[in-house]
Amino acid sequence: MKKIDDLIASVTSIHDRYKGGRMERETVREWVLGLGGYPAPYAEPMREAAAWFRPLRDMEPEALKVADLEKLQAIVEVDASRSKARTG
């Protein structure tokens, strides 16, 4: 099984670089589409991100970037919720 800690670190890194303008959308898109499967509860936000990035979108660039970042953040938020539940 793939390591969840590595996934979260990668998603966070990609999110931050893309948000900061240090990464192009096409690179993020290819990365997301190449991730493959992960177990629940990560599976659903990962599927949603892949479904979002799969087709090319015809949207205003800033609106597209905001939506892209939300899809990436949803994956990280699953991990934050799980961590909080384990410690709280």
Beta strands, then each sheet from edge to edge (+ up, - down):
end
